[in-house]
């Protein structure tokens, strides 16, 4: 298994530090539950439907967290630049 992970990372020019990623470890742990007839998604599906699903999931999580923290931190934009600053709202 170690050789397989090392081969995958090196063959795809991925950083070796990815081997310490908890997400990769969780995916390898879950891989034994995948049925034998499972087919990997196509690159078109990854770049469209699955990308949109991942974006929606992450954004929903971020919005929920932002709503929880909105009374502690306010999001303020200064000027016409692209700088966003978090300003503490002391009550």
Sine and cosine of phi, psi and omega as CSV:
sin_phi,cos_phi,sin_psi,cos_psi,sin_omega,cos_omega
0.00,0.00,-0.64,0.77,0.01,-1.00
-0.88,0.48,-0.67,0.75,0.00,-1.00
-0.91,0.42,-0.62,0.78,0.02,-1.00
-0.89,0.46,-0.72,0.70,0.01,-1.00
-0.90,0.43,-0.72,0.70,0.01,-1.00
-0.88,0.47,-0.69,0.73,0.03,-1.00
-0.88,0.47,-0.69,0.73,0.02,-1.00
-0.88,0.48,-0.74,0.68,-0.02,-1.00
-0.90,0.44,-0.71,0.70,-0.05,-1.00
-0.95,0.31,-0.60,0.80,-0.01,-1.00
-0.93,0.38,-0.48,0.88,-0.02,-1.00
-0.98,-0.21,0.22,0.98,0.03,-1.00
0.80,0.60,0.71,0.70,0.06,-1.00
-0.99,-0.13,0.49,-0.87,-0.02,-1.00
-0.93,0.37,0.57,-0.82,0.01,-1.00
-0.90,0.43,-0.41,0.91,0.02,-1.00
-0.90,0.44,-0.32,0.95,0.04,-1.00
-0.89,0.45,-0.39,0.92,0.02,-1.00
-0.92,0.40,-0.32,0.95,0.06,-1.00
-1.00,-0.05,0.03,1.00,-0.06,-1.00
-0.95,0.32,0.82,-0.57,0.02,-1.00
-0.89,0.45,-0.51,0.86,0.01,-1.00
-0.92,0.40,-0.67,0.74,0.05,-1.00
-0.89,0.45,-0.67,0.74,0.02,-1.00
-0.88,0.47,-0.64,0.77,0.02,-1.00
-0.92,0.40,-0.62,0.78,0.01,-1.00
-0.92,0.38,-0.63,0.77,0.05,-1.00
-0.91,0.41,-0.62,0.78,0.04,-1.00
-0.89,0.47,-0.64,0.77,-0.03,-1.00
-0.99,0.17,-0.24,0.97,-0.09,-1.00
-0.89,0.46,-0.46,0.89,-0.02,-1.00
-0.95,0.31,-0.22,0.98,0.02,-1.00
-1.00,0.02,-0.13,0.99,-0.04,-1.00
-0.97,0.23,0.72,-0.69,0.03,-1.00
-0.89,0.45,0.43,-0.90,-0.03,-1.00
-0.90,0.43,-0.44,0.90,-0.02,-1.00
-1.00,0.00,0.17,0.99,0.02,-1.00
-0.90,0.45,0.71,-0.71,0.07,-1.00
-0.92,-0.40,0.71,-0.71,0.03,-1.00
-0.89,0.45,0.53,-0.85,0.04,-1.00
-0.93,0.37,0.47,-0.89,0.04,-1.00
-0.96,0.27,0.29,-0.96,0.02,-1.00
-0.92,0.39,-0.46,0.89,0.06,-1.00
-0.92,0.39,-0.65,0.76,0.03,-1.00
-0.93,0.38,-0.64,0.77,0.01,-1.00
-0.90,0.43,-0.62,0.78,-0.04,-1.00
-0.99,0.11,-0.04,1.00,-0.01,-1.00
-0.79,-0.62,-0.99,0.11,-0.11,-0.99
-0.89,0.46,-0.74,0.67,-0.04,-1.00
-0.95,0.32,-0.56,0.83,0.07,-1.00
-0.90,0.44,-0.69,0.72,0.04,-1.00
-0.89,0.45,-0.67,0.74,0.01,-1.00
-0.90,0.44,-0.67,0.74,0.03,-1.00
-0.90,0.43,-0.69,0.72,0.03,-1.00
-0.86,0.50,-0.74,0.67,0.00,-1.00
-0.87,0.49,-0.66,0.75,0.01,-1.00
-0.89,0.45,-0.73,0.69,-0.01,-1.00
-0.91,0.41,-0.69,0.73,-0.02,-1.00
-0.91,0.41,-0.64,0.77,0.06,-1.00
-0.87,0.50,-0.69,0.73,0.02,-1.00
-0.89,0.45,-0.68,0.73,-0.01,-1.00
-0.92,0.40,-0.67,0.74,0.02,-1.00
-0.89,0.45,-0.65,0.76,0.04,-1.00
-0.89,0.46,-0.69,0.73,0.02,-1.00
-0.91,0.41,-0.64,0.77,0.02,-1.00
-0.90,0.44,-0.63,0.78,0.04,-1.00
-0.92,0.39,-0.53,0.85,0.05,-1.00
-0.94,0.35,-0.59,0.81,-0.08,-1.00
-0.99,-0.12,0.09,1.00,-0.11,-0.99
-0.92,0.39,-0.36,0.93,0.02,-1.00
-1.00,0.06,-0.26,0.97,0.02,-1.00
-0.99,-0.10,-0.72,0.69,-0.04,-1.00
-0.87,-0.50,0.71,-0.70,0.10,-0.99
-0.95,-0.32,0.57,-0.82,0.02,-1.00
-0.99,-0.11,0.86,-0.51,-0.06,-1.00
-0.78,-0.62,0.64,-0.77,0.05,-1.00
-0.93,-0.37,0.79,-0.61,-0.02,-1.00
-0.98,-0.20,0.80,-0.60,0.08,-1.00
0.94,0.34,-0.28,-0.96,-0.01,-1.00
-0.99,-0.17,0.11,0.99,0.00,-1.00
-0.99,0.15,-0.03,-1.00,-0.05,-1.00
-0.99,-0.13,0.34,0.94,-0.01,-1.00
-1.00,0.10,0.77,-0.64,0.10,-0.99
-0.93,-0.37,0.71,-0.70,-0.01,-1.00
-0.83,-0.56,0.68,-0.74,0.10,-1.00
-1.00,-0.03,0.81,-0.58,-0.05,-1.00
-0.89,-0.46,0.77,-0.63,0.03,-1.00
-0.94,0.33,0.70,-0.71,0.07,-1.00
-0.97,-0.24,0.99,-0.11,0.03,-1.00
-0.99,0.13,0.75,-0.66,0.01,-1.00
-0.92,-0.39,0.00,0.00,0.00,0.00
